[in-house]
Amino acid sequence: MPRGFRTYIPAVSTGFRTLAVALLFLALARPQNMHERVETDTEGVDLVLTLDMSGSMAEVDINPNRLEAAKEVMLDFISRRKNDRIGAVIFGENAYTLCPLTLDYSVLSSMIADLSLGVISDKATAIGNAVGVSLNRLRKSDAKSKAIILLTDGASNAGNISPEQATNFAKTLEVHIYTILVGQNDKGHAINPALLVQMAEETGGAYFRATDKRELASSFHKILNALEKSRIEDKGATYAEAMGKYLLLALLLIAVDLLLVLVIARRVP
């Protein structure tokens, strides 16, 4: 081994230690790797949970309030699924995709659990837009059974797509719309059960009225039993914890540094 090697050991050691510390900080940030899209044949239904986030969902006629009760029932519903690809759309004055169709229920559940009123404009209820955005998530689905579960506590009073237009689009795509009107009373704000009944009947779905959490849960399970199973191909991305990889690299660098300093450095003349 060259005699001048000893002079490089401090610099190499410092480099190893610096990199090890950087990797440790990176590991503490709990990074995640997104795996390449994997095609998996499975049997299930493609469905979108479409949740009203208007201000009236804060009413406490269902304990603890309408939104929290809906979230609780949805999370329980998701936890019982195995092979259904599920997505989520939220709406108030407009509609937004919360999560695309996925079999990664942990990610979907986390997104729903974190929802709170005020994250989107909640001064109106755009049911037509909500169904339109939900249909866009299902537009390219090859599943034999496709459905939207629309949960709302009010009438449509906003948006640039009418509920009737959205219903016609759903019929074209052969998507069943299951509607749930939640709440014990309207307390002065408009409701339109007839519209929800019409949307459900015209698309081969069903209408439910839920005045408490038990009826809400029952509605979801009745909907599930009505859906026809079909073979679908999942192409959704999955996520995995990457912390262990960075932690292992950091420990390896520390071990090499110790070996360099305690063994090699002492033996170099």
Secondary structure, DSSP 4 states (H G I P E B T S, - for coil): --TTHHHHHHHHHHHHHHHHHHHHHHHHT--EEEPPP--EEEEE-EEEEEEE-SGGGG--SSSS-HHHHHHHHHHHHHHT-SS-EEEEEEESSSEEEEEEEES-HHHHHHHHHT--TTSS--SS--HHHHHHHHHHHHTT---S-EEEEEEESS-----SS-HHHHHHHHHHHT-EEEEEEE-S--TTS---HHHHHHHHHHTT--EEEESSHHHHHHHHHHHHHHSPPEEEEE----EEE-HHHHHHHHHHHHHHHHHIIIIIHHH--
